[in-house]
């Protein structure tokens, strides 16, 4: 059946839908902040318990109990393959590439030194040549000054006026040349200082890079040496398999030794809580991405409606008033924003109970906000507007 809107009322309807979507978005962002804060806290407790329990059981595997031991054993082969893959990666790619990069950094640094050495004699020759020209000009200037002084006595200055004028013009010419030489000397020295500063900075950066790469090569080599020892590989595989089994524990294992069972129960609870927050974070991120996309898309659509409203206002005498028939699927799509905002409004409760948030928003995401529904809503709006404006074109 749908609903008929004027252009102005359609604009208001879309703008109101955007406001309601943004209200949901604001509430969801509050929940996201709470999730992130709680997740950091739970993850820190989770990782500390995981590391502590892994180390304890690796040192005393007899305390695991049959169920956990079977899970560790079932994981061992996969961990051995992963370690073998890492060993090959270090040997065949990681170490050679890091070493080649370190060698290149060293070669680049040596090339910079060579550039500076080449530049030094070139600039030095230019400086010496300019200094020689400066000395010659200063000598010429002194000679001209002496001539002018001899011709400028009290009794002879009038008779030597033209000679003095000629000498003074020559003196000014020499002074101009001397100023030019001084400027060139300044530029040569500045060029040398800039080259030293720039190349020095590049050398410092390359040296830091080479040191970092050299350290990394040493660390990679130490890791490869460790993995090259059979006993070390087996010990590492057992530790990794133990960590994996504990990290994926979500239920009680009563066969574990007294004391360990309680630790495993605590680990299982932390795993469940951490998984719940990860699921909650995934849900809120998905919801926010959908809301942002829909809000921005509607905003762009409403800019087109606004343009049509303005065109109708300006040319109303020559254009018929438009009515836009919006279909039911569009109206239904925008009906649930208020209820969704209400469902995610209690950010304090939801931040502490991520499963409740997932239960509140997941049906909406899956049943009302999937890609097909969003595309159908926008296509229906666009089609309705095109049909309404067809009379203008005709």
N, C-alpha and C positions, 0 to 999 in steps of 0.2 A: 504493500500500500504506500509506504513512504510518507514523506512530508514535503510540502511546498514552501520554499523560502523566496523572499525578494533578495536581490543582491546584497542589500545592506544587512538584512537579518541573517543571511548566510555568512557574511563576514563576522557578525557578532557570534554566531553559533560556533564557527571554527575558532575564533579567538577565545571563547569560553572553554572550548575543549582543550586548547593549548594550556590555558591557565590551570585546568583541572589535572591535566597530565603532569604539568610542572609541580603541582602540589604533591602528587604521588612521588615524583622524582625527589623532591626535598625530603620527604619522610624516609624514602629508601636510602638517601645519602646519609641521614642520621644513623640508620641501622648499620650501614656499611662502616661508619666510623667506629661504632660500638663493636662490630665484628672484628675489625682489625685490631683494636685494643685488646680484646679478650683473646684473640687468636695468638697474638704475640706472647701473652702471659702463659697460655696453655702450652704453646709450642716450646717455650723455654723450659717449663717444668717437664714436658714430654721428653725433650732431648736430653736433659740432665738425668732423668730416670732411666732412659734407654741406654745411655753411655755407662752409667753406674752398674746397671743390671747385666749388661753385656760383658763388661770386664769381670764381674764377679763370677758369671757362669762359664766364661771361657777358662778362667783359672780353676774352677771346680765344676767340670761338666757333669760329674756324677750327681749333682744336686738338681739337674734339669728335670728329671722325671721322664718317663717313657714317651709321653705325647709330644713334649717339646723337642726331645732328642730326635724323634722320627721326623719332625718338621725341619729341623736343622739338617739332618742327613739328606732329606729330600731336596734341599736347596743347594747342597754342596757342589754338585756337578755344574750347575749354572754359574756359581761363583767362580769355580775353577776356570771355566771357559771365559768369563769376563776378565779374570786376572791374566790369562794367556793372551787375550786380545789387547789388554793394556800393555803387556810386555812387548808384544810385536809392534804396537803403535809407538811406544817409546823408542824402540830400537830402529825402526824403519822410517819414521816420520818426525816425531816430536824432537828428538835430540838432534838429528841432522839439520832440520830446519832452523832450530834455535841456534845451533852452532854457526850455520851459514849466515844467519842474521847478525850474530855477534861479530863474525869475521868481516862482514860488510861494514858494520859500524866502525870497526877498527880501521879498515881501509879508507873509509870516508874521512875519518879524523886525520889520517896521515896525508890524505890529499889536501885537506885544508891547510896543514902546515906547509905543504909544497906551494900552495897558492900564495901564502903569506911571504914565503921566501922569494918567490918570483916577483912579487909586487915590490918588495923592499928595495932591491937595487934599481928597479925602474923608477920608482919615486925618488930615490936618492939621487940618481943622475939628473932628473928633472930639477930637483932642489938645488943641486950644485950649479947647474947651468943658469938657473934664475939668480942665484946668489952672485955669480960672476957678472951677469948683466947688471945687477943692482950695484955692484961695486964700481963698474965702469960708468954707470949713470951718475952715481954719487960723486965720482972723481970729476966727471964733466961738469956737474952742477957746481962743484967747488971752484973749478976754473972760471966758469961764467960769473960766479959771485965775486971773485977777485977782480976780474976785468971791470965789472960794474962799479966796484968800490973805487978803483983807480980813476975811472972816468967821471966819478960823482963828486969831485972836490968842489969847494965853494966857488972857485973862480972859473973852473972849466966846464961845469955842468951844462951851462947854456950852450957852449960850443959843441959839446958831445951828446946833445940831446938825441939825435937820430941814431947814433951808435948805441947809446944806452937803451933806446927803445927796441932796436933789433936784438940786442943781447938779452933784454928782458923777455922778449917773445920766445927766444930760444930757451931761456931759463924755464919759462912756463911749460914749454913743450917737454923738456927733460923731466920736470916735476910730474907731468902727466904720465910719462912713460914709467917713472919711478913708482908712482902710485899703482899703476897696472902691474908692475913686477911684484910689488909688495902683496897685492891681492892674490896674484898667482901663487906666491909662496905660501900664503895663508891657506889657499885651497889645497895645495899639495899636502901640507901638514894635516889639514882636516881630513883629507881623503885617507891618509895613513892611519890617523886615529880611528876613523870610522871603520876602516878595514880591520884593524886590530880588535876593535870592540865587537864587530859583527862576527868575525871568524872566531874570536875568543868565546862568544856566546854559543856559537854552533859547536865548537870543540867541547865546551862544558856539557851541552846536551848530548852529544855523541858519546862522551866519556861516561855519563850517567847511564845512557842506554846500553853501552857495552858492559858496564859493571852489572846492571840488572840482568842482562841476557847471560852473562857468564855465571852469575849466581843461579839462574834458572837451569842452565845446562848442568851445573854441578848437582842441583837438586834432582833433576830428571835422571842423571846418571846414578845418583845414590838410590833412587827408587828402582831403576832397572837392575842395579847390582843386588838389591834386596830381593826383587822378584826372580832373579836368576838362580837363587838358592831354593832347592826343592822344599826343604823343611820350612823356610819362610813362606813360600807360596801356600803350603798346606795349612800353616797356622793362620795366615791371613784369610784364606778361604773359609776356614772354620769360624773365625771371628765374624766375618761378613755374613755368613749363613745364620749365625746365632743372632746377630743384630736384626737381620731381615725377619727372622721368625718372631722375635719379640716385638718388632715394630708393627707386625701385621696381626698381632694377637688381639682378639676382641671378646674372647670368652674365657671362663675359668678353666684352669688345668689342675685338677685336684691331685694328679699323680706327682707333682713337684714336691721337693723336700719341704719340711716345715720351715717357715720363715720365707722361703723362696716363693711359695704359693701366694702369700700375701703381697709380695713384691710384684708378682706377675699379675695379680688381680688389679693392683694399682696401675700397672702398665696398660692393661686392657682398658681400664676406665679412661686413662689419658688418651689412648688411641681412639676410643669411641668419641670422646669430646673433641679431639683435634679433627677427626674425620667429619664430625658434624659441622664444625666451624668452616672447614674447607668447602663442604657442600653448601653451607649458607653463603659463604663469600662468592662461590660460583653463581649461586642463584641471584644474589643482589647485583653482581656485576652484569649478568645477562639481562636482568630487568632494567637496570639503568641504561644499558646500551640500546635496548628496544625503545625505552621512553625518550631518550635523546633523539634517536632517529625519527620517531614518529612526530615529536614536537617540532623538530627542524623542518621535516617534510611538510607538515601542516602550515608552518609559518611561511614557507615559500609559496605554497598554494594560495594562502590568504593574501599574499602580495599581489597575485594575479587578480583575485576577487576585488581587492582594493582599487586596482587600476581600472577594472570595469565599472566600479561604482563611480569613480571620478569621471570616466568617459561618459557615463549616463548623465551625470550631473551637468557636464559641460554641453552635451549635445542632446539633452532631453527632448527638445522640441522636434528633433528629427529621428529619434530612436524610440522604439516601443519599450515600455517597462518590462523588464525580464522577470520571469518566475523560474526558479530552479527546483526541480523535483529530485529530492535526495532519497535514494532507495533505503529499504529497511536494513540492509546489512551494514550501511554506514551508521545509521542511528543506533543499531544494536552494538556496534563496535565501540561507540563512545558512551554507552550507558554505564559501564562498570567502573569508571575512574573514581567516583566518590567512594564506592564500597572498597575498592582496592586501597585507596588512601587510608581509609579507616582500619583496614586489616594490618597495615604496616605502621600505624601511628604510634603504638606503644614501643618506642625504640629501646627503652630500658629493659622491658621484659624480653623482647625479641633478641636483644644483644646477649642475654643470658641463656636463651633457649633457641638456638639456631634452627632446630628441627621444626619448631612452631612457625618460624618465618618461611621455611621451605614449603611446609604444608599450606601456608596462607597464599603464597604467590605461585607455586608451581602449576596448579591447575589452570590459573589464568594465563600463564606463559604458554602452556601446552595447548590449551583449548581455545583461547581467544586472541593470543598475540603471536601465533606462529607466522611464518613468512607468507603463507598463502593468504591468511586473513588480512594481514597488513597490506599486501599488494592489491587484494581485491577491494579494500576500502579506498585506497588512493585511486585505483582505476575507475571505481564507481563514481567518486567525486569528480574526476576529470571528465568522464563521459557525460555526467549530468550538466556540467558547466558548458561543455561543447554543444550539447543539444539546445540549451537555453539561448546561447549566443548565435545559433545558426540563423535566426531571423534577422539579425543585424547584417549578416553577410549577404543574405538574400536581398 
